[in-house]
């Protein structure tokens, strides 16, 4: 069984809202169930290192120098120690060949130009759908590799009762769609599962990965992206876009801040 934990970077804006972030990002961390305990155990050991002593939820925004959240679990660390902890945190994923990262980046301005995108929940769903397809393709790849059908479950961060119900309903709709033009989600098990991030190690990994992707696409700073790049799903010839990282809408051109390009 494969678990795909997902979380977002940023919040989808309303159609009329102005946002300094041109891109909305969803990221997924795919972990085989047999690896989960060793990953959780290694994270616990990292937290307990005398140098770090990090307890409580790990979130991307906590690493910002101006973050004053009273629940900030890394507030006691200086900038250098925060960066080292974050690098070691990501290495727990990248050292394991079986762990894969997938994601979808939505160009908010271009998305709202699509007639079928009406509000922020449409933005969320149409970012989620390509991500779910990348998880599906990973399961299909693994099925071919091992010669036995591989199954998966999606676990997402809880946002709110209304948002959760809408996303679960949309998920069920695409999984059960038997149209000849729709992806066949035969490798998925059950429905979408939603859980608060503070009780879920997998969601905390997804939050951090989404933060690294969002930082790159929204600011052109790819420092932390480089720490996760090796775990991102790729094509056989090493391409990320369209394989591990999807775009929505699919045809927008990359226009990064400052003229930079993703590695």
Backbone as numpy.savetxt, mean C-alpha at the origin, in Angstrom:
# Nx Ny Nz CAx CAy CAz Cx Cy Cz
-1.86 -19.74 1.77 -2.69 -18.54 1.77 -1.81 -17.29 1.77
-2.18 -16.32 0.96 -1.44 -15.06 0.88 -2.34 -13.93 1.40
-1.77 -13.07 2.21 -2.50 -11.94 2.78 -1.98 -10.66 2.15
-2.88 -9.83 1.65 -2.50 -8.53 1.10 -3.04 -7.45 2.02
-2.14 -6.83 2.79 -2.51 -5.75 3.70 -2.40 -4.43 2.95
-3.46 -3.59 3.01 -3.43 -2.35 2.25 -3.70 -1.14 3.13
-3.09 -0.02 2.75 -3.34 1.26 3.41 -3.01 2.36 2.42
-3.41 3.58 2.78 -3.25 4.70 1.85 -2.24 5.73 2.33
-1.80 6.55 1.39 -1.00 7.73 1.70 -1.83 8.93 1.29
-2.20 9.73 2.28 -3.05 10.88 2.00 -4.52 10.51 2.09
-5.35 11.47 1.78 -6.81 11.30 1.81 -7.39 11.77 0.49
-8.25 10.99 -0.15 -8.84 11.45 -1.41 -9.64 12.74 -1.17
-9.35 13.80 -1.92 -10.06 15.06 -1.69 -11.42 15.09 -2.37
-12.28 15.96 -1.88 -13.56 16.19 -2.55 -13.29 16.88 -3.90
-14.25 16.82 -4.84 -14.02 17.39 -6.16 -13.66 18.88 -6.12
-14.23 19.62 -5.18 -14.00 21.07 -5.13 -12.82 21.46 -4.25
-12.22 20.50 -3.58 -11.16 20.82 -2.63 -9.83 21.02 -3.34
-9.04 21.95 -2.82 -7.68 22.15 -3.31 -6.74 21.37 -2.41
-5.83 20.64 -3.01 -4.90 19.84 -2.22 -3.47 20.04 -2.74
-2.50 20.15 -1.83 -1.12 20.29 -2.27 -0.55 18.99 -2.81
-1.27 17.89 -2.59 -0.80 16.58 -3.06 -1.50 16.22 -4.36
-0.78 16.15 -5.47 -1.43 15.83 -6.75 -1.79 14.36 -6.90
-1.21 13.50 -6.05 -1.42 12.07 -6.21 -1.93 11.42 -4.93
-2.86 10.49 -5.10 -3.34 9.66 -4.00 -2.80 8.26 -4.21
-2.30 7.65 -3.15 -1.61 6.36 -3.26 -2.23 5.33 -2.34
-2.43 4.13 -2.87 -2.75 2.95 -2.07 -1.63 1.95 -2.27
-1.19 1.33 -1.17 -0.13 0.34 -1.26 -0.58 -0.96 -0.61
-0.08 -2.06 -1.13 -0.38 -3.37 -0.57 0.91 -4.13 -0.29
0.96 -4.78 0.85 2.09 -5.65 1.22 1.57 -7.08 1.25
2.11 -7.92 0.38 1.66 -9.30 0.25 2.58 -10.21 1.05
2.01 -10.92 2.02 2.77 -11.80 2.90 2.12 -13.18 2.89
2.93 -14.21 2.69 2.43 -15.58 2.81 2.13 -15.87 4.27
1.05 -16.57 4.54 0.69 -16.81 5.94 1.79 -17.51 6.73
2.60 -18.33 6.06 3.68 -19.04 6.75 4.79 -18.09 7.20
4.86 -16.89 6.62 5.90 -15.93 6.97 5.46 -14.95 8.06
4.16 -14.90 8.32 3.66 -13.83 9.18 4.28 -13.84 10.56
4.39 -14.99 11.19 4.91 -15.06 12.56 6.37 -14.62 12.64
7.18 -15.03 11.67 8.59 -14.65 11.72 8.76 -13.15 11.46
7.90 -12.58 10.61 7.95 -11.14 10.37 7.55 -10.37 11.62
6.46 -10.80 12.25 6.00 -10.14 13.48 7.05 -10.27 14.58
7.69 -11.43 14.68 8.71 -11.65 15.70 9.92 -10.75 15.47
10.33 -10.61 14.21 11.48 -9.75 13.91 11.16 -8.28 14.19
9.93 -7.87 13.90 9.54 -6.49 14.19 9.56 -6.25 15.70
9.08 -7.20 16.48 9.10 -7.06 17.94 10.54 -6.90 18.44
11.46 -7.69 17.88 12.86 -7.58 18.27 13.43 -6.21 17.91
13.06 -5.69 16.75 13.53 -4.37 16.35 13.01 -3.30 17.30
11.74 -3.38 17.64 11.14 -2.41 18.56 11.88 -2.39 19.91
12.29 -3.57 20.37 12.83 -3.70 21.73 14.32 -3.41 21.81
14.96 -3.17 20.69 16.39 -2.85 20.75 16.61 -1.67 21.70
17.66 -1.77 22.47 17.94 -0.72 23.45 18.03 0.66 22.81
18.53 0.69 21.60 18.70 1.97 20.90 17.38 2.61 20.52
16.35 1.79 20.31 15.08 2.31 19.79 13.98 2.35 20.84
13.64 1.21 21.43 12.57 1.15 22.43 11.28 1.81 21.89
10.82 1.28 20.76 9.63 1.81 20.08 8.43 0.93 20.42
7.46 1.50 21.11 6.26 0.77 21.48 5.04 1.56 21.02
3.98 0.87 20.66 2.81 1.53 20.11 2.80 1.42 18.59
1.81 2.01 17.99 1.62 1.90 16.54 2.73 2.61 15.77
3.11 2.01 14.66 4.11 2.61 13.76 3.38 3.16 12.55
3.49 4.47 12.35 2.82 5.14 11.24 3.81 6.05 10.53
3.65 6.18 9.23 4.55 7.02 8.43 4.59 8.45 8.95
3.44 9.00 9.25 3.41 10.42 9.63 4.14 10.69 10.95
4.31 9.68 11.78 5.02 9.87 13.04 6.49 10.22 12.82
7.04 9.91 11.66 8.45 10.15 11.40 8.73 11.59 10.95
7.68 12.37 10.71 7.87 13.76 10.34 8.45 14.57 11.49
9.36 15.47 11.23 10.01 16.23 12.31 9.07 17.14 13.07
7.96 17.52 12.46 7.01 18.43 13.12 5.83 17.71 13.75
5.81 16.38 13.67 4.66 15.65 14.20 4.64 15.70 15.72
3.52 16.19 16.27 3.39 16.31 17.72 2.24 15.48 18.27
1.88 14.41 17.54 0.81 13.53 18.00 1.20 12.93 19.35
0.32 12.99 20.35 0.64 12.44 21.67 0.88 10.94 21.65
0.41 10.26 20.61 0.60 8.81 20.49 1.80 8.44 19.61
2.60 9.43 19.25 3.74 9.19 18.37 4.73 8.24 19.04
4.89 7.06 18.46 5.73 6.02 19.07 7.22 6.24 18.86
7.59 7.16 17.95 9.02 7.41 17.70 9.41 8.83 18.10
8.57 9.50 18.87 8.82 10.90 19.23 10.13 11.06 20.02
10.54 10.02 20.74 11.74 10.11 21.57 13.03 9.90 20.77
12.93 9.53 19.51 14.11 9.28 18.69 14.53 10.54 17.93
15.83 10.74 17.79 16.29 11.86 16.97 16.16 11.49 15.50
16.45 12.44 14.62 16.22 12.22 13.20 17.03 11.04 12.66
18.29 10.94 13.06 19.14 9.86 12.56 18.62 8.50 13.01
18.19 8.40 14.26 17.68 7.12 14.76 16.34 6.77 14.12
15.51 7.78 13.85 14.24 7.52 13.16 14.51 6.95 11.76
15.47 7.55 11.05 15.79 7.08 9.71 16.35 5.66 9.74
17.18 5.36 10.74 17.74 4.02 10.84 16.64 3.01 11.17
15.76 3.37 12.09 14.66 2.46 12.44 13.79 2.20 11.21
13.49 3.26 10.46 12.65 3.09 9.27 13.33 2.20 8.23
14.63 2.39 8.04 15.37 1.56 7.08 15.34 0.09 7.51
15.58 -0.18 8.79 15.57 -1.56 9.29 14.16 -2.15 9.24
13.16 -1.31 9.48 11.76 -1.73 9.39 11.46 -2.24 7.99
11.85 -1.47 6.97 11.61 -1.88 5.59 12.41 -3.14 5.24
13.61 -3.29 5.82 14.43 -4.45 5.48 13.79 -5.76 5.92
12.90 -5.71 6.91 12.18 -6.91 7.32 11.38 -7.47 6.14
10.87 -6.59 5.30 10.14 -7.02 4.11 11.08 -7.39 2.97
12.04 -6.52 2.68 12.85 -6.69 1.48 13.80 -7.88 1.54
14.14 -8.35 2.74 15.05 -9.50 2.85 14.34 -10.82 2.54
13.03 -10.78 2.41 12.25 -12.00 2.18 11.75 -12.02 0.74
12.23 -12.99 0.00 11.89 -13.08 -1.42 10.38 -13.20 -1.65
9.70 -13.87 -0.72 8.27 -14.11 -0.92 7.38 -12.92 -0.66
7.89 -11.88 -0.02 7.09 -10.68 0.26 7.10 -9.78 -0.97
5.93 -9.34 -1.38 5.84 -8.46 -2.55 5.02 -7.22 -2.21
5.39 -6.13 -2.83 4.68 -4.85 -2.68 3.98 -4.52 -3.98
2.73 -4.08 -3.88 1.97 -3.61 -5.04 1.34 -2.27 -4.66
0.90 -1.53 -5.65 0.29 -0.25 -5.34 -0.40 0.35 -6.55
-1.12 1.42 -6.30 -1.73 2.20 -7.37 -1.61 3.67 -7.03
-1.24 4.46 -8.02 -1.08 5.91 -7.86 -2.13 6.60 -8.73
-2.95 7.41 -8.09 -4.01 8.13 -8.82 -3.66 9.59 -8.98
-3.72 10.04 -10.21 -3.59 11.47 -10.52 -4.96 12.09 -10.25
-5.06 12.82 -9.15 -6.37 13.31 -8.69 -7.03 14.21 -9.72
-6.28 15.13 -10.29 -6.84 16.05 -11.27 -7.39 15.30 -12.48
-6.61 14.35 -12.99 -7.05 13.59 -14.15 -8.21 12.65 -13.80
-8.22 12.13 -12.60 -9.29 11.23 -12.19 -10.63 11.94 -12.21
-10.67 13.17 -11.69 -11.94 13.91 -11.65 -12.40 14.37 -13.03
-11.56 14.22 -14.02 -11.97 14.52 -15.39 -12.75 13.36 -16.01
-12.70 12.20 -15.35 -13.46 11.04 -15.84 -14.92 11.20 -15.42
-15.84 10.99 -16.32 -17.25 11.23 -16.06 -17.81 10.34 -14.95
-17.23 9.18 -14.75 -17.76 8.26 -13.75 -17.17 8.49 -12.36
-16.27 9.45 -12.21 -15.70 9.77 -10.89 -16.45 10.97 -10.33
-17.24 10.75 -9.30 -18.10 11.79 -8.75 -17.60 12.36 -7.42
-16.93 11.54 -6.61 -16.55 12.00 -5.28 -15.31 11.27 -4.79
-14.93 11.56 -3.55 -13.70 10.99 -3.00 -13.77 9.47 -2.82
-14.97 8.92 -2.61 -15.07 7.47 -2.49 -14.87 6.78 -3.83
-15.24 7.44 -4.92 -14.92 6.92 -6.25 -13.41 6.91 -6.46
-12.75 7.98 -6.02 -11.29 8.03 -6.12 -10.68 6.84 -5.39
-11.16 6.59 -4.17 -10.60 5.50 -3.37 -10.82 4.15 -4.08
-12.05 3.90 -4.52 -12.34 2.61 -5.13 -11.55 2.40 -6.41
-11.48 3.42 -7.29 -10.78 3.24 -8.55 -9.27 3.24 -8.39
-8.78 3.57 -7.20 -7.37 3.33 -6.87 -7.23 1.91 -6.32
-8.21 1.49 -5.56 -8.19 0.14 -4.98 -8.28 -0.95 -6.04
-9.12 -0.76 -7.05 -9.36 -1.84 -8.03 -8.07 -2.26 -8.74
-7.26 -1.33 -9.30 -6.01 -1.78 -9.94 -5.05 -2.45 -8.96
-5.05 -1.97 -7.70 -4.20 -2.61 -6.70 -4.66 -4.06 -6.47
-5.97 -4.26 -6.35 -6.48 -5.61 -6.13 -6.14 -6.52 -7.30
-6.12 -5.96 -8.50 -5.76 -6.76 -9.68 -4.30 -7.17 -9.63
-3.42 -6.28 -9.12 -2.00 -6.65 -9.00 -1.82 -7.79 -8.00
-2.61 -7.79 -6.94 -2.58 -8.91 -6.01 -3.06 -10.17 -6.71
-4.13 -10.06 -7.47 -4.65 -11.20 -8.22 -3.58 -11.75 -9.17
-2.90 -10.86 -9.89 -1.87 -11.32 -10.83 -0.72 -12.01 -10.10
-0.39 -11.52 -8.90 0.64 -12.18 -8.10 0.21 -13.60 -7.75
-1.03 -13.75 -7.34 -1.55 -15.09 -7.00 -1.51 -16.01 -8.23
-1.83 -15.46 -9.38 -1.78 -16.25 -10.61 -0.35 -16.64 -10.96
0.60 -15.69 -10.75 2.02 -16.00 -10.97 2.46 -17.15 -10.07
2.08 -17.06 -8.79 2.50 -18.08 -7.83 1.85 -19.43 -8.14
0.63 -19.41 -8.65 -0.04 -20.65 -9.05 0.75 -21.35 -10.14
1.19 -20.57 -11.13 1.99 -21.16 -12.22 3.34 -21.65 -11.70
3.92 -20.91 -10.74 5.26 -21.25 -10.25 5.26 -22.54 -9.43
4.27 -22.70 -8.56 4.27 -23.87 -7.66 3.41 -25.02 -8.18
2.61 -24.75 -9.21 1.79 -25.81 -9.78 0.56 -26.15 -9.00
0.15 -25.27 -8.09 -1.07 -25.47 -7.31 -1.73 -24.11 -7.10
-3.04 -24.11 -7.13 -3.77 -22.84 -7.02 -3.47 -22.14 -5.70
-3.08 -20.87 -5.79 -2.76 -20.06 -4.63 -3.91 -19.10 -4.33
-4.29 -19.01 -3.07 -5.44 -18.23 -2.66 -5.00 -17.02 -1.83
-5.85 -16.00 -1.81 -5.49 -14.78 -1.09 -6.68 -14.07 -0.46
-6.36 -13.28 0.56 -7.34 -12.47 1.28 -6.80 -11.05 1.37
-7.67 -10.07 1.19 -7.29 -8.66 1.32 -7.70 -8.18 2.71
-6.76 -7.52 3.39 -7.01 -6.94 4.71 -6.71 -5.45 4.61
-7.71 -4.62 4.84 -7.56 -3.17 4.67 -7.70 -2.44 6.00
-7.15 -1.24 6.05 -7.26 -0.40 7.23 -8.69 0.09 7.40
-9.19 0.00 8.61 -10.52 0.55 8.93 -10.47 2.07 8.82
-11.46 2.66 8.12 -11.51 4.12 7.99 -12.71 4.70 8.74
-13.86 4.13 8.53 -15.10 4.60 9.15 -16.21 3.66 8.71
-17.30 3.59 9.47 -18.35 2.62 9.19 -18.89 2.77 7.77
-19.22 3.99 7.36 -19.78 4.20 6.03 -18.77 3.86 4.94
-17.53 4.35 5.09 -16.50 4.09 4.09 -16.19 2.60 3.99
-16.14 1.93 5.15 -15.85 0.50 5.15 -16.94 -0.28 4.42
-18.18 0.06 4.68 -19.29 -0.66 4.04 -19.28 -0.44 2.52
-18.96 0.78 2.10 -18.92 1.07 0.66 -17.80 0.31 -0.02
-16.61 0.28 0.61 -15.49 -0.42 0.00 -15.73 -1.92 -0.03
-16.27 -2.47 1.05 -16.55 -3.91 1.08 -17.57 -4.28 0.00
-18.60 -3.46 -0.15 -19.62 -3.71 -1.18 -19.01 -3.65 -2.57
-18.14 -2.66 -2.81 -17.50 -2.52 -4.12 -16.56 -3.68 -4.38
-15.83 -4.09 -3.36 -14.93 -5.25 -3.48 -15.72 -6.49 -3.88
-16.81 -6.75 -3.17 -17.61 -7.93 -3.46 -18.17 -7.89 -4.88
-18.52 -6.68 -5.32 -19.08 -6.54 -6.66 -18.07 -6.93 -7.74
-16.83 -6.46 -7.62 -15.84 -6.77 -8.67 -15.39 -8.23 -8.59
-15.35 -8.80 -7.38 -14.94 -10.19 -7.23 -15.99 -11.13 -7.82
-17.25 -10.76 -7.70 -18.33 -11.63 -8.17 -18.75 -11.34 -9.61
-18.16 -10.31 -10.23 -18.53 -9.92 -11.59 -18.12 -11.02 -12.57
-19.09 -11.59 -13.30 -18.77 -12.64 -14.25 -18.80 -12.13 -15.70
-18.72 -10.81 -15.86 -18.68 -10.23 -17.20 -17.42 -10.70 -17.93
-17.52 -10.93 -19.23 -16.32 -11.36 -19.99 -15.25 -10.29 -20.06
-15.59 -9.05 -19.68 -14.63 -7.95 -19.74 -14.01 -7.65 -18.37
-14.36 -8.43 -17.35 -13.88 -8.18 -16.00 -12.81 -9.20 -15.61
-11.90 -8.77 -14.70 -10.90 -9.70 -14.16 -11.62 -10.79 -13.38
-11.08 -12.00 -13.44 -11.68 -13.14 -12.74 -10.92 -13.36 -11.43
-11.60 -13.08 -10.33 -10.96 -13.14 -9.02 -11.11 -14.51 -8.36
-10.92 -15.57 -9.13 -11.09 -16.90 -8.60 -10.08 -17.29 -7.53
-9.00 -16.53 -7.40 -7.99 -16.83 -6.38 -8.28 -16.16 -5.05
-9.35 -15.32 -5.00 -9.67 -14.62 -3.76 -10.59 -15.48 -2.89
-10.39 -15.35 -1.58 -11.19 -16.08 -0.61 -11.99 -15.08 0.23
-13.26 -15.40 0.43 -14.12 -14.59 1.30 -14.25 -13.15 0.79
-14.59 -12.25 1.68 -14.79 -10.86 1.33 -13.57 -10.03 1.76
-13.69 -8.73 1.70 -12.64 -7.83 2.17 -12.71 -7.74 3.69
-11.58 -7.88 4.36 -11.53 -7.77 5.81 -10.96 -6.40 6.20
-11.57 -5.76 7.19 -11.14 -4.43 7.62 -10.82 -4.46 9.11
-9.74 -3.80 9.48 -9.29 -3.84 10.87 -8.57 -2.54 11.22
-8.65 -2.09 12.48 -7.91 -0.91 12.90 -6.41 -1.16 12.81
-5.67 -0.18 12.33 -4.25 -0.36 12.07 -3.44 -0.62 13.34
-3.88 -0.08 14.48 -3.04 -0.22 15.68 -2.99 -1.65 16.21
-3.88 -2.52 15.74 -3.86 -3.91 16.19 -3.37 -4.85 15.09
-2.88 -4.31 13.99 -2.52 -5.14 12.83 -1.12 -4.79 12.33
-0.19 -5.71 12.52 1.18 -5.51 12.06 1.22 -5.29 10.55
0.46 -6.09 9.80 0.47 -5.98 8.34 0.03 -4.62 7.85
-1.01 -4.06 8.47 -1.48 -2.73 8.07 -0.42 -1.68 8.37
0.32 -1.83 9.45 1.38 -0.86 9.77 2.50 -0.92 8.73
2.82 -2.12 8.25 3.79 -2.21 7.15 3.24 -1.53 5.90
1.96 -1.75 5.59 1.35 -1.14 4.42 1.32 0.38 4.53
1.04 0.90 5.73 1.04 2.34 5.95 2.41 2.93 5.65
3.46 2.28 6.11 4.81 2.79 5.89 5.20 2.71 4.41
4.82 1.63 3.75 5.12 1.50 2.32 4.36 2.56 1.52
3.09 2.76 1.86 2.30 3.79 1.18 2.93 5.16 1.39
3.45 5.41 2.59 4.09 6.68 2.86 5.32 6.89 2.00
6.13 5.84 1.82 7.33 5.94 0.99 6.95 6.20 -0.47
5.92 5.51 -0.96 5.47 5.74 -2.34 4.89 7.13 -2.50
4.03 7.53 -1.55 3.42 8.86 -1.63 4.44 9.97 -1.57
5.46 9.80 -0.74 6.51 10.80 -0.64 7.21 10.98 -1.98
7.50 9.87 -2.63 8.17 9.96 -3.93 7.31 10.63 -4.99
6.07 10.16 -5.13 5.23 10.69 -6.20 4.78 12.13 -5.94
4.59 12.49 -4.69 4.08 13.84 -4.41 5.16 14.90 -4.21
6.37 14.49 -3.90 7.43 15.48 -3.66 8.67 15.28 -4.52
8.79 14.12 -5.14 10.00 13.83 -5.90 11.15 13.33 -5.04
10.90 13.08 -3.76 11.93 12.54 -2.86 11.79 11.02 -2.84
12.74 10.32 -3.48 12.66 8.87 -3.61 13.56 8.13 -2.63
14.04 8.84 -1.61 14.96 8.25 -0.64 14.40 6.96 -0.03
13.21 7.03 0.47 12.64 5.87 1.17 12.06 4.86 0.18
11.68 5.31 -0.99 11.25 4.40 -2.06 12.38 3.42 -2.38
13.62 3.92 -2.37 14.75 3.05 -2.68 14.88 1.92 -1.67
14.41 2.13 -0.45 14.50 1.10 0.59 13.48 -0.02 0.42
12.47 0.20 -0.44 11.45 -0.84 -0.66 11.42 -1.34 -2.10
12.19 -0.69 -2.97 12.09 -0.97 -4.40 12.28 -2.44 -4.74
13.21 -3.10 -4.09 13.52 -4.49 -4.45 12.37 -5.44 -4.17
11.42 -5.04 -3.32 10.29 -5.92 -3.00 9.07 -5.66 -3.88
9.10 -4.63 -4.70 7.95 -4.31 -5.55 7.83 -5.32 -6.68
6.62 -5.76 -6.94 6.38 -6.71 -8.03 6.80 -6.08 -9.35
7.49 -6.86 -10.18 7.96 -6.35 -11.47 7.60 -7.32 -12.59
7.76 -6.84 -13.81 7.65 -7.70 -14.97 8.91 -8.56 -15.06
8.94 -9.59 -15.90 10.15 -10.41 -16.04 11.39 -9.60 -16.41
11.20 -8.47 -17.10 12.36 -7.65 -17.47 12.59 -6.48 -16.51
11.90 -6.52 -15.34 12.22 -5.57 -14.28 11.41 -4.29 -14.25
10.35 -4.16 -15.05 9.55 -2.93 -15.06 8.57 -2.91 -13.90
8.45 -1.74 -13.27 7.54 -1.58 -12.14 6.16 -1.11 -12.58
6.11 -0.05 -13.38 4.83 0.56 -13.75 4.01 -0.40 -14.58
2.77 -0.59 -14.14 1.87 -1.51 -14.82 1.95 -2.93 -14.29
2.96 -3.22 -13.48 3.14 -4.56 -12.94 3.01 -4.55 -11.42
3.93 -3.85 -10.76 3.78 -3.69 -9.32 3.06 -2.41 -8.96
3.30 -1.37 -9.74 2.68 -0.06 -9.51 1.77 0.29 -10.69
0.48 0.37 -10.42 -0.49 0.74 -11.45 -0.77 2.24 -11.38
-1.29 2.79 -12.46 -1.69 4.20 -12.50 -3.18 4.30 -12.75
-3.80 5.30 -12.17 -5.18 5.61 -12.50 -5.32 7.13 -12.64
-5.94 7.58 -13.75 -6.28 6.82 -14.95 -5.02 6.23 -15.59
-5.18 5.20 -16.37 -4.02 4.45 -16.86 -3.15 5.24 -17.82
-3.70 6.30 -18.44 -2.96 6.98 -19.50 -2.39 8.34 -19.11
-2.41 8.71 -17.81 -1.84 10.02 -17.48 -0.32 9.97 -17.54
0.27 11.10 -17.92 1.72 11.19 -18.04 2.32 11.64 -16.72
3.43 11.05 -16.37 4.10 11.38 -15.12 4.64 12.81 -15.16
4.18 13.64 -14.24 4.64 15.03 -14.16 5.07 15.30 -12.70
6.27 14.87 -12.36 6.70 14.99 -10.95 7.07 16.40 -10.56
6.96 16.74 -9.27 7.41 18.04 -8.80 8.91 18.18 -9.04
9.33 19.32 -9.50 10.75 19.57 -9.70 11.37 18.87 -10.89
10.55 18.18 -11.68 11.07 17.55 -12.88 11.73 16.21 -12.66
11.69 15.67 -11.44 12.31 14.38 -11.19 11.49 13.24 -11.73
12.09 12.06 -11.75 11.40 10.88 -12.23 11.58 9.75 -11.22
10.57 8.86 -11.12 10.73 7.73 -10.22 11.86 6.82 -10.67
12.63 6.26 -9.78 13.75 5.38 -10.15 13.28 4.18 -10.95
